[in-house]
Every structure is written in C-alpha cells, then in structure tokens.
Amino acid sequence: MIKFFLMVNKQGQTRLSRYYEHVEINKRTMLEAEVIKNCLSRSKDECSFIEYKDFKLVYRQYAALFIVVGIDQTENEMAVYELIHNFVEVLDKYFSRVSELDVSFSVSEILLL
C-alpha cells in the first residue's frame, strides 16, 4: 500500500506531498526532511529503493525533480517504480512543456481527485 507521494526539487524543497494515511503536520515535516536527505544524498549508481524505518522508499529523478513514494513492506518496488514513470509520462502528455512550478500547482489538483 502506498503511504505517501512526494515531489521534491534538487534543493530539497517539497513541491507536492500527498499522504494516504494520517500523519500529524509536525511529523510530516520531520519525515519529509529525513526522506529527502536520504534520497538526495544517494548517487545515480545506487539503487532507487531504500529501506527506511517500517516502510520502503522508491524514488526516481526527472531533471530537477525527485518523485518519492513511501510504501509498506509488502508492496512490489518495481511496480511502484513503473507507476512513477507512467505518472510522469501522463504529465508529459497532458501538459506541454511543464516546469517545476507548474507541477506544484497543477499536479496537486490531479492528486486530490
């Protein structure tokens, strides 16, 4: 099961966050800071799957954006990795020449549906 979905830029700023289970606001900021630090500190040669606390992180980098998905231990990492790629392809088809700021405003509306 997907626990959260984050879009983060290279500077570590969260551009979009969507949680699929309740997490208090102050815990969200701490969680996001730790998750972002873990993902941004890895090199491109390292695996895109990270064991983190009681769940896994699956992330992909597209230009200046990192998309990070937190999943539980039973979820298939490769399926989520492919889901991220399909999500980006849909955004690419739907929006022409989308930028980082466009993503932060437009994608949040899509995820709320």
Number of C-alpha atoms within 10 A of each C-alpha: 13 16 17 18 20 20 24 23 19 13 10 17 13 19 20 18 18 14 14 11 9 9 13 8 9 8 10 14 13 11 13 19 14 12 19 23 12 13 22 17 8 12 9 10 6 8 11 18 18 18 13 13 7 8 16 21 26 23 25 20 19 11 9 11 21 21 25 26 26 26 22 15 13 9 14 13 21 12 11 20 19 12 13 20 17 12 11 14 12 11 16 12 10 10 13 8 9 13 11 14 9 13 17 16 12 14 14 15 10 8 11 7 5
